[in-house]
């Protein structure tokens, strides 16, 4: 392993103590030895072999998420972005279905929870994303059958990832300062484009995504991406594709649907014939998208899914309804 020092520094910068760093290094060393036996290594890694080694160890390591994160960090410092992105995809589904089950219990009680969760087998922490669509399908189908589409949407459309309101610190004040939702949305969009441009310039990942100048131009050209555009009492949002660089160069409809989808619990189930996971599951994504507005407006909003990769579209698009009686006008005129 050629990048131990850089890995240690990255872990320390992320708040890991020395004991946790040492544990991670021991695990990585063991994986590296196994890869070398197969003609690979962590420094020039073969993704299939890395995934094989993670699956072998999944049942024996005390923390599957820590193992995956250690690999992702090592691939970042060794400039193997494609492998880092893939490892990060392993982390994204962790805890989502259990959190949805807890919310279901809080809203409808244990008996309803037990009926909906019957037969739903959630993969072990650290499992590949491809292991999740079956559990997600069954959960969604049984949720809709038990509660109906409208109430199932209410269960699913919330801040399941536990994003802190602090993530949008200052945005309410910025909205008041600018004096209209339209002005704030345009301003927010400009700031997000500036962030992407910095990642494109220095080559660092933006979350788990590679950003290129083409991606920056793509987002710059559509205010619905990473911000929103108001029409009457709705704010329309289009989700930036999960893999925007490849998405922009692909002409294959099925590939673009897969590249558009951010959900690691469902994307692997997208096929020519539709989706293994019902499109109703995309209410979860609507909950993620609306949370920023919940925080900025200081009250609960509602969000509808207009298009999604699970329903056959090449984009995911949402409409958030603006609450009444806000302290700023929507705008002087409708757009």
N, C-alpha and C positions, 0 to 999 in steps of 0.2 A: 504493500500500500504506500503510494508515493505522496499522499496528501493528508497524512495524519495531522500535521501541524495546522493546516488550513481548516480541517474538519474540527479539530479541538477548539480553535478560535471561533468558528461559527456556532458550535454548540454553546460555548461560554457566553457568546453574545445573545443567544436565545434563552439564557437563564439557567442552563443545566449546571449542577454542581459537579465537582471532580469525580465523585463516585459514579454518577450517572454517565459521565463522559467515558470513564474507564470501562463501564459495562458495555457501552455502545462500541467502543474500540475492540473489545474482546469478541463481541458478536460479529463485527465486520471482519476481523481477522479470521475467524472460523469459516465464514462464508467465502472469503478470499481464497483460503486454502482449498476449499471444496471446488471452487471455480477453476483454480489452477490445475487441479487434478483432471478436470474436463477440458483443459486447453484454453481457458479463459482467465480472467482476473477482474477485480473491481476497477482497475484502472483502464482496462479495455474490455468492458463487460459485454457479454452476450445476453440480451434481454431474456430469451427463453430459458437460459441457464439460471439467471438471477431469479426468475419467477419460480423455477423448479426448486431452487434452494429455499426460497421463502415458504413455499407450500410444505416442504419437508419439515421445516422448523416450526411451523405454525402451532402444532399441538404441544410442543415442548417448551417454547419460550414463555416466560411469565407475562410478557406484554407484547402482543403482536403489533400494536400500533407503534410502539417504541422501535421495534425492529424495522418496520417500513420507513419510519421517519429518519432513522439513522442512515438507511440506504439512500433515501431521497437527498439528504444533506451531503452525503459523500459524493453523489453524482453531480450535485451542484458545484462543489468545490473542485471537482475533477473535470468540469466543463463537458459533462455528458448530459445535456439538457433533455434529450428525448427520454432517457432512462429516468431522470429525475421527475419529469412530468408524469410518466407512467406510474412511478411509485406514489406520487402525490394522489393520483386517482384512486389508489387503494385506500387512502385515508378518508376520502370524502364521504363514503356511505356510512362510516362508523357512527353508531348511535342514533341514526335517523329513524329507523323503524321502531326501536325501543321508545324513543321520545314521542313518536306518533301514538304508540300504544298507551303511554302514560297520559297524554292529552285526551285520548278517547275515554279513558277511565275517569278523568277529572270532569269531563263534560257529560258523560252518559252512564257512568257506574261500572262496577266490575262485571256484572252479568253480561252487559253488552260487549265489554272488552273481551271476555272469554269466548263469546260466540264469534266475534270478528277474527280473533287470533287463532281460532281452531285450525290446526294443520299448518300454520305459518311457521316455518323453520328459518330463523334468522341466521345467516352464516357467521362463523366465528370471526372475532375482531382480527383484522389483517387479511381477510380473504380478498381475492381478486374481484373487481367489479362485476365480472361475468357470472359470479355466483349469486347475485342479488335479484335479477329480474323475476325469478319464479316466486320468491317470497313477497316481492313488491306487488306482483300481479294478484296473488291470492288475497293479500291484505286489502288491496284496493277494491277488488270485486266483492269481497265479503262486507267491506265497509259500506259500499253503495247499496248492496242488497239489504243490509240491515237498517240503514238510516235514510236512504234515498239520496239523490244526487245533490240537492241543495245543502242538506245537513252534512253530508260527506265533505263537500267543499269547505264548509265552515271548520270542520275538524282539521283538514289538511292545510288550509291557508293561514299559516301563522309563522312566527319566527323560530322554526324548528332548530336552526343552527345556533341559537342563543347569541346572536350578534348583539353586542352591547350598544345601548343607545349612544354611548360616548363616541362610537364610530362616526356619528354625524354631528359631533360637537360643533356648535357655531352656526349650523345651517339655518336654524330658526331665526337667529339674529340677522343672518345675511338676507333671509327672505324679507324680514321687516325693513331692513335697510334699503333694499332695492324697491320695495313697495308693490310688487306684483308677482304672482306665480310665474307668469311668462318670463319676466326679466330674470327671476331666480333660476328657472330651468335653463335658460340660455347661458347664464353665468356658470352654473354647475357643469354644464356640458363643456364649456371652454376649459375649465379647470381639469376635467377628466382627460380631455385630449392632451393637455400639457403633460399630465402624468404619463400617459402612454408614450408621448414623444420622447420623454426622458429614458424610458425603458428601451425604446427602439434605438436610441443613441448609444446607450451603454451596454446593450445586449443582455441585461438582466431580465429574469422572468417577472411577469406581472401576475401575481398569484401563481397559478400553474400553467400560465399561457406565455408563449413566445410572441413578442410584439415586433413587427417589422414596419418600415415606412408605409407599406401598402395598407397595413391594418390601421395605422394612424389616420391615413387619408380616408379610409372606409368609415371610421367612426366620426371623423370630422364632418363628413358629408351627410350625416343623418343624426339629428338631435335626439331622436328616440333612443339611440344607442348610448347607454351609460347615463342617461338623464331622462328626458321625456318631452313630449310636446302636447300642450293643452289644446283641446277642442271642446268648447262649451264647458261642461262640468266634469270632463274626463281628461286624465293624463295618459297618453298612449306611450308605451315603452316597447322597444324591440330588444331582445336579449342579444348581446354580443356572442357570436358563436364560441363554443368551448375551445375549438382549435381554429382561430380566425384566419391564420396565415394559410393553412391548407384549404380551408373552406373557400377562400377567395380564388384559389387556383383550380378548384375541382369543378368539373362539368357533369359529374355523376349525381343524379338526384338522391339515390340511396346514401352515397357517401356524404353528401352535404347534410342530409338529415342527421346522420350519426355525428358529424362534426359540429352541428349546431347544438346538439343536446348536451347540457351541463350535468344531467343527473346520472351519477354513477350507479344508481339503483335500477336504471331503466334503459340507458343508452344501448347496452349490449343486446337488448331484446328487439331493437329496430331492424326490420327486414323488408324485403320487397313486398311481402304480403300484408304489412301493417306493423304492429307492435305487440310484443308479448305482454307489455304492461299497458293497461287501459289509459287513455288520455286523461281520464279523471284525476290520475295521480299528479298531473301538472298543476293542480291547485296548490301543491306544495311550493312550486316555483313562484306562483303568483303571490303566495305569502311572503316569500323572500323578497320579491320585488317591491311589494307595498310597504315593507317595514320602514324604509327610509322616510316615506311620507307619513306614516304613523308618528314617527319621532318628530319630524319637522313641523307637522301641523298640530301636534300635541293632542291628537285624538285618533281613534281607530278609523281606518279607511276600509273600503271594500275593493276587491280586485277581481276581474274576470279574465279568464284565458280566452284569447281570440283565435290564436293559431299556435300549434306546437308541433315539434318533430314527431311526437307520438301519434298525432292525428293525421300525419302524412305531409305536413308542411316542411319547407326548408328553413323556416324561421320560427322563433317563439315570440309571441306578441301578447301584450296584456293591456287592459284598461283599468286604471285606478280612478274611482269616483272621489271627487274633491268634497270634503265635508262642508256643510253649510256654516255660515256665521264665523268665518275666519277673520282675523284682524287685518288682513290685506285683501285687496280686490283680486279677482281672477285676472282681469285685464280690462282695459278700456272697451275693447270690442272682441267679439269672437273671431277666431282664426278660420 
